[in-house]
Amino acid sequence: MLELRYNPLTDEWIIVSAETQRRPVQPSQQSCPICVGGLELPEGYDLVSFENRFPALKRNPPNVESESSIFSKKRSFGVCEVVVYTSQHDTALPGMPLKQIEKLIDMWIDRTIQLFSLDFVEYVFIFENRGKEVGASLSHPHGQIYAFPFLPKRILAKMEAIQKWYTEKNSCVICDVVAEETSVKKRTVFETESFVSLVPFYARFPFEVHIYPKRHIVSLPELTAQERSELAKHLKVITSKYDGLYDQEFPYMMMFFQAPIKAVGAELFHLHVEFNPPKRDRDKIKWMASVETGTWAFINPMVPEQAAEMLRRIEVSEP
């Protein structure tokens, strides 16, 4: 079964996809489907993207019929892609050469442009789940891209907040946050000419880090060559600091938030990257339980300034 179901209680669409149950879970390197010679990639490659064999959204989804005027359904138009960062199985962003990460950013830009050109796509969401703690089914370094036929609820919430700030203050909220954070530097973790990485004042997770471009950029394709290079450096430095925090492979959810370019007010959006790691200590997980899941009211057990100081202290070799 593959369909969208409407929730009238929250005004949002739910994706129902029985296909995702069939995905392989943590296979060995010998049976990894995205290693060279594996099921998905029998030929050699450097980095590559392809459509997920077990998608939640499809270019040509099956027809559906709504049950009643109360319970509405729609076809699951969209695209789900897998992006394989490198042919090397036992590496990840912290261990990848900077040039490889720059090529990865170029691929994300290309896929953003191509997917937004599809008439049924309203939002392009790039993300990576690293580690079994956040549900990663493969250990080979890879991420995913979902091209949605609707604006997900959190994207709508961000758009509404950004537009409210602009109406009240006549400025971009992230531009204002960047100006404040680069001035006080209490929560900054890493800074370059064009980007700042920081634990936000409003962090929801103990070691949450956001990467903000200092220039007002709405989406990845607007990045200059220098900004692409600096973004690659921030991705490598932050993930390396994570691994150095407890001297272990640190799980995280990495998410790219860019403008829903077809929406009214998209020019107000400010591109940013969020890292939401589930760890709150070396061997403790910060679970999203009833309060966080049910109400979106997060309880952060660590003071953001303390987390920023811990991450700042981790020394990594300059990429």
N, C-alpha and C positions, 0 to 999 in steps of 0.2 A: 504494500500500500504506500502511495506517495501522494500527499495532498496538503493543502493549507486549510486549517480550521480557525474560524473566527471566535474570539473570546469577547462576548459583549460586556462582561464585567470590567474589563480593563482596556477595551478598544484596541486589541492587538491580534495579530495573526500568529498561530502556532503551526510549526512545520511538523507534520507526521510523516516519518520515513522508516519503514520497516527494513529498508536496504542497509541502514547503518549497523544493524545487528550482525551483519555478515562480515564486517571488517576484521582482518587479522589482528590479533592482539599480542604485542611483544614477541614476534618470532625471533629465532636466532639469526645471527649474521648469515649463516649458510642458507637460510630460507627467506632472507629479507627480500620483499618484492620490489624494492626500489634501489637495490644495489645493482651494479653492472652485471647483466646476465640474469637478473631476476625476472619475475612474472611481468612486471610493468615496463621494465627497461632492459630488454635483451641486448641492446647495442651499447657501446661506450658513450659516455656523455660527460659534460663539464658541470652544467646545471641545467635544469629542465622543468617545465610545467606541463601538466596534462590533466584531463578531466578525471575526477574521482570515479573509480569503478563502483563505489557504493555511495551515491550522492543523496543529499537531502533535497536538492533542487536539480531540475533537468531542463535542458533546452526544449525538449518535446515531451512534457509530462503527460501521464494518462488523463483522460477526461474524468470529471467527477460530477456528481449531482448532489445538490444540497438536500438535506433531510427535511427541512421545514423553514418557515419564516424566522424561527428562533435560532436554529443551528445552520450556519452558512459555511459552505466550503468553496474553495477555488483550486484551480490547477496550480501545481508547484513549479511555475516557471522560474528559471534561474540557472546559475552555473556554479558548480563546486569544483575547484581545481586544487591539485596537489602541486606544491613548488618544492623541488628537491634542490637543496642548496649546493651540494657537492657530491661527487661520486664516492668520496671517502666516508666509510660507514662510522668509524670511531673518531668523529670530530664533531664540532658544533660551532656556533658563532664565536665563542671565546678563542677557539683554536684555529679559526679560518684566517687565511691571509686577507689583509685589508682590501686588496684588489678583487678578491672573490666576493666580498661583501658589497663592494661597489657594483660589481656585475649583477649581484642579486637585486640591489636597489633599482638598477636599470630594468631588470625583468619585471619587478613590481610596477614600475612606471608604465612599461609597455602593456602589461595585463590590465592596469587601471584604465588606460585609454581604450583598449579593445573592448573590454567588458562594458564600460559605460556607453559605448556606441550601440549596444544592443537595445532595441526599443522597449523590451520588457524589464530592463534592469534599472532600478531606482537607487541602489546603493552597492558600493564595492568595499568589502571588508577584508583586510589582510591581517592574518594572525598566525601565531605559532603557539602550540602547546608543547612545552618541554617537560618531560618526566611523567612517569606513570601516576604521580600524585595529582596531576591535572588532566588525566585521561588520555595521554599520548599513547597511541596504539603501536607506534613504530619508534625505535630508538635512533634510526638513521636520521641525520639532520634534515628537517623539512618543515614546511609550514603549509598553510592552506589559504585559499581565497574563496569567499562566498560572494556571489553577485545576486543580491536580493531583488525580488519583484515589488518590495515595499520598503518603507523606512522603518527599521527596527525601533522598538520603544525607547531604548537608551539614546539612540541617535536623535530621535524627536525631542527627548528631554534636553540634550545638549544644545540643539538648535533653539529651543524655546528660551533656555537660560542665556545663550549668547545674544539673542535678539532683545531680550529684556534688558540686559546690561547696556547694549548699544542705545536702546531707547532712553534709558535713564541717564547715561553718562556720556553718550556720543563717542564711545571708544570701544575697542576690542578688548574683551575681558582677558584673553590670554596675553595680548600685548601688555596689558596693565600688570598681570601677574609676573611676566618675565621682567619688566622694569623693576618691580618691587623685589623680587627674589635675587636678581643680579646686583641689587643695591645692598641688601642686608646680608646676603650670603650665608644665612644660618642653615639653610636646607639644601644648598647646592652640593652636588656630588662631583660634577665634572663640567667644565665650561670651555668653549672654544669661541672663535670670532662670530660664528653664525648660529650656534646652538647652546642650550644649557640643559643639563640633566640634573634633576632634583627630586627629593622626596617632598611631595606637595604638602602645604599647610593642612590640606583637607584629605590627606591620605586615608584610605579605607583599609589597606592591608599593611602589616608591620614594615615590610621592606618595599613598598610600592615606590616606583620611580617613573617619572614622566620625562620625556624628551620634548622640548619646545624649540622650534625655530625662532630666532629673534626677529626675523623679518615676517611680516604678515603674509603667509602663504596658505592658500586654501586646500591644495591637494598636491600629491607627489609630483605630477608632471611639471609643476612650476619651479621645482628645485633647479638651481644652477649647478654647473659641474663642481664648483667648490663646495656648495651645500651638500651635494650627494656624497662627496668625499668625507666631509665632516660628519654627516649622519652615520656613515659606515664606521667611523672612528668611535662615535658615541655608542653604537650598538655593540661594538667589540669591547669597549672599556667597561660598560655597565654589566654586561654578561660575565666578563672576566672578574669583576669585583664580586658579583654574586657567587661565583665558584670559589673565590678566595675567602668569602665570609666565614664559612665553616669547613673549608678545605674539602669540598665535595661538589659533585654536579648538582647545581641548584635548580630546582624546578621553577617554572614560571609560565604565565600566560602573557604573551606579547601581542599587543593590539594596535593597529594603525587606524587613527580616526581622521578621515579626510572629508571634505565637504560633499554633501549630496548634491552634486553639481546641477541636477535638473530641478531642484527645489527653489522656491522663492526665498531670497535672503541667503543663498549659498555663499555669496561673496563676503559675508560676515564671519564665516567659519575660519578657524585657524588650525591648520594641520598639527597633530601631535601624536606621540607614541606613548602608550601606557604599558608598564610592566606590573602585573599583579602576581607576585609570588605567594604560594600558600604557606611557606615556612614562617614560623614565629620564633624558632630557636633551632639549634642543631638537629634535634630529633622530635620537634613538636610542630604540628600542623595547626594553622588557623582555619578551622572549618567554617564554611558558610552554613550556619544552622538556621533555626526557625526565624529569628529576628531578621538576619540579613536577607535570607531568601524570601521571606514572606512580606517584609515591609520595605526593603531597600535601605533600612536604617542600620548602617554598619557600626560595629564596635571595634575600634582599633586598640589592641592591648599594648602597643608601643608608641611612645611619644615620637612624632615624626622627626623632630630635631635630633633625638638620640639615634634613630635609624640612619639619618643622613651622616652623622659623625662616624658611626660604625663603618659605613660604606666608604666615606672619604679616606679613612685610615688604611683601607686595603690598597696596597701598592701593586700596580700592574705595569708591565713594560709598555712604554709609549708605542702605540701602533705605527 
